[in-house]
Amino acid sequence: MTRRRFLTLTALAIPTAFAAETHFVESTRLRVRAWDANPDGKLRFVHFTDFHFKGDRRYASEVVSEINALAPDFVCFTGDLVEDQKYFEEALGFIAQIEKPVYGSPGNHDYRCGAPFPEFQRVFSATGGRWLADESIVLPQYELELVGMGNHGVPLLKPPQARTRFLLTHYPKSVEDLHEHFFDWIMAGHSHGGQVRIPGYGAPILPWGVGRYDLGYYDTKAGPLYVNPGIGTYQLPFRFNCRPEITVVRI
């Protein structure tokens, strides 16, 4: 083999290997990240988001098994279960397999695909949890109020109903619209972390509604915010330097 041919084949092989790594490995190489907001805290819960289920049963089963193995007090989901309503029933079936109460709030695709919200409510309630679209629920055993933001958002927020207050919102940038409202913990998704992150730079492309809050922890005027990169992908079916994540929070 000539040197020129070797260099040509190498140049072709590198992007092919990159594509294989990002599509077939990193997009489903699930990571569990522990976040100790309070190392002495008694409450331990799981946050996951942006399922975007498209029929990958093996991966969905892995996600559910991982959540169940963590045995949290409860589970929070911050939207985008599916993009296409044809996957809706099967995706709800995986939510039903979670062994702890699941509390969820909607994302833009949950609205856009026309998924029936009464079915969300039925399945989430069956886990012992609740589907929270512009409403809240008080968990007296934890002296905790969970607020789920939907399409109407901030205008429907009420004064605190418990000593501790968490917010489930799909859009990270919504923290800038909360004004006088304060939360002890805020969970968001939507950004996917950009799905592709360039070392030393970050995400070159982000969806609207993210702002500067693209991934991880932020101190905000409305309270501590954690933006989860999600477990699914959207538009581009791969990830690079941005693995899918289940977050375990102690507070």
C-alpha positions as CSV (number, residue, x, y, z in Angstrom):
1,M,0.0,0.0,0.0
2,T,1.4,3.4,-0.9
3,R,1.7,6.2,1.6
4,R,-0.8,8.3,-0.3
5,R,-3.4,5.5,-0.2
6,F,-2.8,4.9,3.5
7,L,-3.4,8.5,4.3
8,T,-6.6,8.6,2.2
9,L,-8.0,5.5,4.0
10,T,-7.0,6.9,7.4
11,A,-8.8,10.2,6.6
12,L,-11.9,8.3,5.6
13,A,-11.7,5.9,8.6
14,I,-11.5,8.6,11.3
15,P,-14.9,10.3,10.7
16,T,-16.4,6.8,10.2
17,A,-15.1,5.7,13.6
18,F,-16.3,9.0,15.2
19,A,-19.8,8.5,13.8
20,A,-19.9,4.9,15.0
21,E,-18.7,5.9,18.5
22,T,-21.2,8.8,18.9
23,H,-24.2,7.0,17.3
24,F,-23.8,3.4,18.6
25,V,-22.0,4.0,21.9
26,E,-22.2,7.4,23.5
27,S,-25.9,8.0,22.7
28,T,-26.9,5.0,24.9
29,R,-23.8,4.8,27.3
30,L,-25.9,5.8,30.3
31,R,-24.2,7.6,33.2
32,V,-25.5,7.9,36.8
33,R,-24.4,11.2,38.4
34,A,-24.7,11.7,42.1
35,W,-25.3,15.3,43.3
36,D,-25.1,15.9,47.0
37,A,-26.9,19.2,47.5
38,N,-26.8,18.4,51.2
39,P,-24.5,15.5,52.2
40,D,-26.5,15.1,55.4
41,G,-29.8,15.3,53.6
42,K,-32.5,12.6,54.3
43,L,-34.2,12.9,50.9
44,R,-32.8,11.1,47.9
45,F,-34.5,11.2,44.5
46,V,-33.8,10.6,40.9
47,H,-34.2,13.1,38.0
48,F,-34.3,12.1,34.4
49,T,-35.6,13.9,31.3
50,D,-36.1,14.0,27.5
51,F,-36.8,10.3,26.9
52,H,-37.6,10.9,23.2
53,F,-38.6,7.2,23.0
54,K,-38.4,5.9,19.4
55,G,-38.7,2.2,19.9
56,D,-35.4,1.2,21.5
57,R,-36.8,-1.2,24.0
58,R,-33.4,-2.5,25.1
59,Y,-32.1,0.9,26.1
60,A,-35.4,1.9,27.7
61,S,-35.3,-1.3,29.8
62,E,-31.8,-0.4,30.9
63,V,-32.9,3.1,32.0
64,V,-35.8,1.7,34.0
65,S,-33.6,-1.1,35.6
66,E,-31.0,1.5,36.6
67,I,-33.6,3.8,38.2
68,N,-35.1,0.8,40.1
69,A,-31.6,-0.3,41.3
70,L,-31.0,3.1,42.7
71,A,-34.1,2.8,45.0
72,P,-34.7,6.5,45.5
73,D,-37.5,8.0,47.6
74,F,-39.2,9.1,44.4
75,V,-38.5,10.0,40.7
76,C,-38.9,13.2,38.8
77,F,-39.2,13.5,35.0
78,T,-39.1,16.9,33.2
79,G,-40.7,16.3,29.9
80,D,-40.5,15.0,26.3
81,L,-41.5,11.4,26.7
82,V,-42.0,11.0,22.9
83,E,-41.8,13.0,19.7
84,D,-44.3,10.8,17.8
85,Q,-47.6,9.7,19.3
86,K,-47.2,6.2,17.8
87,Y,-44.6,5.5,20.5
88,F,-46.6,7.0,23.3
89,E,-48.3,3.9,24.7
90,E,-45.1,1.8,24.7
91,A,-43.2,4.7,26.4
92,L,-45.8,4.9,29.1
93,G,-45.3,1.2,29.6
94,F,-41.7,1.8,30.7
95,I,-42.8,4.6,33.1
96,A,-45.2,2.1,34.6
97,Q,-42.3,-0.3,35.3
98,I,-40.6,2.2,37.6
99,E,-41.0,0.9,41.2
100,K,-41.1,4.3,43.0
101,P,-43.6,7.2,42.6
102,V,-42.9,9.2,39.4
103,Y,-43.7,12.9,39.3
104,G,-43.6,14.4,35.8
105,S,-44.0,17.7,34.0
106,P,-44.5,18.2,30.2
107,G,-42.1,19.2,27.5
108,N,-42.7,20.9,24.2
109,H,-42.9,17.6,22.3
110,D,-45.5,16.2,24.7
111,Y,-47.7,19.0,23.7
112,R,-46.7,19.1,20.0
113,C,-47.3,15.4,19.3
114,G,-50.8,15.5,20.8
115,A,-50.2,12.9,23.5
116,P,-53.3,12.6,25.7
117,F,-52.5,14.1,29.1
118,P,-55.2,12.1,30.9
119,E,-53.1,9.0,30.0
120,F,-50.0,10.6,31.5
121,Q,-52.0,11.3,34.6
122,R,-53.3,7.7,34.8
123,V,-49.9,6.0,34.4
124,F,-48.0,8.5,36.6
125,S,-50.6,8.2,39.3
126,A,-50.5,4.4,39.2
127,T,-46.8,4.6,40.2
128,G,-47.9,6.6,43.3
129,G,-46.8,9.8,41.7
130,R,-48.5,12.5,39.7
131,W,-48.5,14.3,36.3
132,L,-48.0,18.0,37.1
133,A,-48.9,20.3,34.3
134,D,-49.3,23.8,35.8
135,E,-50.1,22.3,39.2
136,S,-48.4,21.2,42.4
137,I,-48.7,18.4,45.0
138,V,-47.6,18.4,48.6
139,L,-45.8,15.3,49.9
140,P,-46.4,15.6,53.7
141,Q,-44.0,12.8,54.6
142,Y,-41.2,15.0,53.3
143,E,-42.8,18.4,54.1
144,L,-42.2,19.1,50.4
145,E,-44.2,20.7,47.6
146,L,-43.5,19.6,44.0
147,V,-44.5,22.2,41.4
148,G,-44.8,21.2,37.8
149,M,-44.6,23.9,35.1
150,G,-46.6,23.4,31.9
151,N,-47.7,25.7,29.1
152,H,-49.1,28.4,31.3
153,G,-46.0,28.6,33.4
154,V,-45.3,31.4,35.8
155,P,-48.7,33.1,36.0
156,L,-50.3,30.1,37.7
157,L,-47.6,29.8,40.4
158,K,-49.0,30.1,43.9
159,P,-47.4,30.9,47.3
160,P,-45.5,28.0,48.9
161,Q,-47.6,25.2,50.3
162,A,-44.9,23.5,52.3
163,R,-41.6,24.2,54.0
164,T,-39.5,22.9,51.1
165,R,-40.4,23.5,47.5
166,F,-39.1,21.9,44.2
167,L,-39.8,23.0,40.7
168,L,-40.0,20.7,37.6
169,T,-39.7,22.7,34.4
170,H,-38.7,21.7,31.0
171,Y,-37.0,24.9,29.9
172,P,-33.9,26.0,31.9
173,K,-34.3,29.6,30.9
174,S,-37.6,29.8,32.7
175,V,-35.7,30.5,35.9
176,E,-35.3,34.1,34.7
177,D,-39.1,34.6,34.7
178,L,-39.8,33.3,38.2
179,H,-39.4,36.8,39.8
180,E,-40.3,36.7,43.5
181,H,-40.8,32.9,43.5
182,F,-38.0,30.9,45.2
183,F,-37.4,27.1,45.1
184,D,-35.1,24.9,47.1
185,W,-34.3,22.9,44.0
186,I,-35.1,23.4,40.3
187,M,-34.9,20.6,37.7
188,A,-34.9,21.1,34.0
189,G,-34.0,19.4,30.7
190,H,-34.7,20.4,27.1
191,S,-31.1,21.3,26.3
192,H,-29.8,17.7,25.8
193,G,-26.5,19.3,26.9
194,G,-26.2,20.2,23.2
195,Q,-25.7,16.5,22.5
196,V,-22.3,17.5,21.0
197,R,-19.9,19.3,23.3
198,I,-16.5,20.5,22.1
199,P,-13.8,20.3,24.8
200,G,-12.9,23.8,26.0
201,Y,-15.9,25.3,24.2
202,G,-19.1,23.6,25.1
203,A,-22.2,23.1,22.9
204,P,-22.1,24.8,19.5
205,I,-25.8,24.4,19.0
206,L,-28.6,24.6,21.6
207,P,-32.4,24.8,21.3
208,W,-34.4,27.9,22.3
209,G,-35.5,28.1,25.9
210,V,-32.0,27.2,27.2
211,G,-30.0,30.4,27.5
212,R,-26.8,30.1,29.4
213,Y,-28.1,27.1,31.4
214,D,-27.1,24.3,29.1
215,L,-25.8,21.6,31.4
216,G,-25.3,20.9,35.1
217,Y,-25.6,23.1,38.2
218,Y,-26.3,26.8,38.4
219,D,-27.0,29.2,41.3
220,T,-29.9,31.4,40.3
221,K,-32.0,34.1,42.0
222,A,-34.9,31.6,41.9
223,G,-32.8,28.9,43.6
224,P,-30.4,26.1,42.7
225,L,-30.9,24.8,39.2
226,Y,-29.8,21.5,37.7
227,V,-30.0,20.9,34.0
228,N,-30.0,17.2,33.1
229,P,-28.7,16.4,29.5
230,G,-31.5,13.8,29.1
231,I,-31.5,10.2,28.2
232,G,-32.7,10.4,24.6
233,T,-31.6,12.3,21.4
234,Y,-33.4,14.7,19.1
235,Q,-32.9,15.4,15.4
236,L,-29.3,14.1,15.4
237,P,-29.2,10.5,16.7
238,F,-25.9,10.8,18.4
239,R,-23.9,12.3,21.2
240,F,-20.3,13.4,21.6
241,N,-18.7,14.2,24.9
242,C,-22.2,14.4,26.4
243,R,-23.4,11.1,27.7
244,P,-27.1,10.5,28.6
245,E,-27.6,10.9,32.3
246,I,-29.7,9.8,35.3
247,T,-29.1,12.3,38.2
248,V,-29.4,11.2,41.8
249,V,-29.9,14.1,44.2
250,R,-29.5,14.1,47.9
251,I,-30.9,17.1,49.7
